[in-house]
Each structure stands twice: as structure tokens, then as C-alpha cells.
Amino acid sequence: MIQKIKQLIRPYFINYIAREIPLQWTQKKESTQLVQWFGSAPSIKPPVSKFCTLIEKRAIITNAQGEKPLWEGYQGATKTTRSSNQVRTQPSMGNLFTHLVTLKKPQYAVEFGTAFGISGMYFLAGMEQVKQGQLLTFDPNDVWANLAKDNLSKISQRYQLTIGTFEENIEKVLPSGASIDLAFIDAIHTREFVMPQLEIVLKYSKSGTIIIFDDINFSQNMRDCWNDVAKDSRFSATVSCGDRVGVVEVK
Ligand SMILES: C[S@@+](CC[C@H](N)C(=O)[O-])C[C@H]1O[C@@H](n2cnc3c(N)ncnc32)[C@H](O)[C@@H]1O
């Protein structure tokens, strides 16, 4: 009961959930955008987006729909259903995503996977704030994606949701000759999936493209994967934000 009341009033006290996010750099070239944006402080406290209360209300409505089946690509998962709260980006990190969009002002941002649309709403909030950009978001789970569509539409029309994998669809969806300016890799959290996905993102990237990785501490496999990415010489700045997210800038 107390939990339910807390959940209902949470969006009205959104300022209280703005958190300092500790930063840990592996590569830090002074001239990069990431270093200019984040500065030399040991942490960042992103501003709370004016869309945050609306996003968190949508998140509550979505979570109330209960657990929905996982996409069949999750081979060997012992639990085959998830609720939105079990997979979503948290508000403090969501506000960092909004903030990064307002700083980078991407023409094209890609996100995979969309899931129930919570991280996507935070990216769209940034695009609405700067009145530019398009979010190309991908998820093969049609049940989750249909719930996401309702959420994303409440924030902005600046998105294209593809029901299918990123790998199979990016070439068709990204206009020919266009580049990815910002990417969010948040699909299956293992090196075997993340590394090939990163190579595809890099194929469509240019100098200055920002790539965000979720769940870098999900398992030892993901920690090793992030450690390799963070040292990769194709990036000019690499930083972990809190214990969950890694951000890199392409050289
Ligand atoms: C952890 S959830 C994403 C959570 C969401 N980004 C958020 O923060 O609200 C992972 C999602 O990735 C999707 N997914 C898995 N493999 C994918 C792929 N290759 N391309 C696109 N989406 C994928 C899954 O169906 C699932 O919905």
C-alpha cells in the first residue's frame, strides 16, 4: 500500500530524484565535446527536463500493465516475461540522456531497443527542447513496441519506431548518405551482441558521434566488453556515468 502511494506521488517530486552521477574517465582528450560538456568535476547533475514529470507518469501507467512476454531472441532466459520497471532507464539517467541531446543536437539519434519507450521519451524530450532531430528506435518485440508507441507520441512526433532488430533494419531506415550523430545501445547485454552492433553503429558514424552503452556492469562479460570499448583507440573520450552507463566519442 505504502509502495503504491509512493509510486503515485513520485512524479510530482521529480526534483528530489535528480542525482549526482559519478564520472570515471578512461580516455579524456581535452578538445572533445564530452570533456567540454562534463568538465573536470568528478560527477554531473543533469538538469531535470520539463518533460520529466510527464515521462514518469507515463512510466507508471505503462508499468501498471504488468509483465509482458520477452522477445523470442532471448534464448535460454529462465524468466520469459518482464514489466517496464524491470528493464527501464531510471529518471536521473534519463535526464542525462535529455541533457546530452540538448548539447549534441543530433540530426539522427538511434536507439535499440525501445522496450516500453521510457529511454526513448527522455531522448525525445531533448529533441523537443531544441526543436530538432529525429529518433530512429528499434525493437523486435511488437507487444512492447506498441506500448512504447503510445508513450513516445505523448512527448513528440520526432521519432520513427521500427518493429524489428537494429541490425536488420538500420540500412533501410537511415536515409542514404546520413550519419548517426548519437546512438544508444541497450539491447541484449553480452559482448557477443554488443560488439557487432557497435561495428554497425561505427559504420554509420562520423567524428564526434556520441555512443551510449547501457548496463556496462550487467555481468563480468559486459564489464570486460566495456573495459575493451573504453580503451579502444577509435574513441577520443570514454567515460562511465554511474555504474550503469558508458559514453564514448568517436575520434
Ligand atoms: C533493456 S531493454 C531496453 C530498455 C529501454 N531502452 C529503456 O531504457 O526503457 C532491451 C530491449 O532490447 C530489445 N532488443 C534485443 N535485441 C535487439 C536488437 N537486436 N535490436 C533492437 N532491439 C533489440 C528487446 O526486445 C528489449 O525490448
PDBQT file of the ligand as one rigid body, heavy atoms in Angstrom, charges set to zero:
ROOT
HETATM    1  C1  LIG A 301      16.794  -3.468 -21.566  1.00  0.00    +0.000 C 
HETATM    2  S1  LIG A 301      15.538  -3.363 -22.737  1.00  0.00    +0.000 S 
HETATM    3  C2  LIG A 301      15.616  -1.687 -23.286  1.00  0.00    +0.000 C 
HETATM    4  C3  LIG A 301      15.118  -0.700 -22.267  1.00  0.00    +0.000 C 
HETATM    5  C4  LIG A 301      14.841   0.697 -22.803  1.00  0.00    +0.000 C 
HETATM    6  N1  LIG A 301      15.930   1.194 -23.621  1.00  0.00    +0.000 N 
HETATM    7  C5  LIG A 301      14.578   1.658 -21.673  1.00  0.00    +0.000 C 
HETATM    8  O1  LIG A 301      15.550   2.093 -21.041  1.00  0.00    +0.000 OA
HETATM    9  O2  LIG A 301      13.418   1.970 -21.390  1.00  0.00    +0.000 OA
HETATM   10  C6  LIG A 301      16.180  -4.243 -24.103  1.00  0.00    +0.000 C 
HETATM   11  C7  LIG A 301      15.277  -4.260 -25.335  1.00  0.00    +0.000 C 
HETATM   12  O3  LIG A 301      16.084  -4.557 -26.473  1.00  0.00    +0.000 OA
HETATM   13  C8  LIG A 301      15.304  -5.264 -27.397  1.00  0.00    +0.000 C 
HETATM   14  N2  LIG A 301      16.259  -5.902 -28.331  1.00  0.00    +0.000 N 
HETATM   15  C9  LIG A 301      17.000  -7.025 -28.154  1.00  0.00    +0.000 A 
HETATM   16  N3  LIG A 301      17.784  -7.231 -29.229  1.00  0.00    +0.000 NA
HETATM   17  C10 LIG A 301      17.549  -6.210 -30.098  1.00  0.00    +0.000 A 
HETATM   18  C11 LIG A 301      18.067  -5.871 -31.388  1.00  0.00    +0.000 A 
HETATM   19  N4  LIG A 301      18.994  -6.607 -31.979  1.00  0.00    +0.000 N 
HETATM   20  N5  LIG A 301      17.601  -4.734 -31.996  1.00  0.00    +0.000 NA
HETATM   21  C12 LIG A 301      16.664  -3.962 -31.373  1.00  0.00    +0.000 A 
HETATM   22  N6  LIG A 301      16.145  -4.250 -30.156  1.00  0.00    +0.000 NA
HETATM   23  C13 LIG A 301      16.585  -5.359 -29.522  1.00  0.00    +0.000 A 
HETATM   24  C14 LIG A 301      14.472  -6.206 -26.527  1.00  0.00    +0.000 C 
HETATM   25  O4  LIG A 301      13.347  -6.684 -27.189  1.00  0.00    +0.000 OA
HETATM   26  C15 LIG A 301      14.152  -5.280 -25.342  1.00  0.00    +0.000 C 
HETATM   27  O5  LIG A 301      12.928  -4.639 -25.557  1.00  0.00    +0.000 OA
ENDROOT
TORSDOF 0
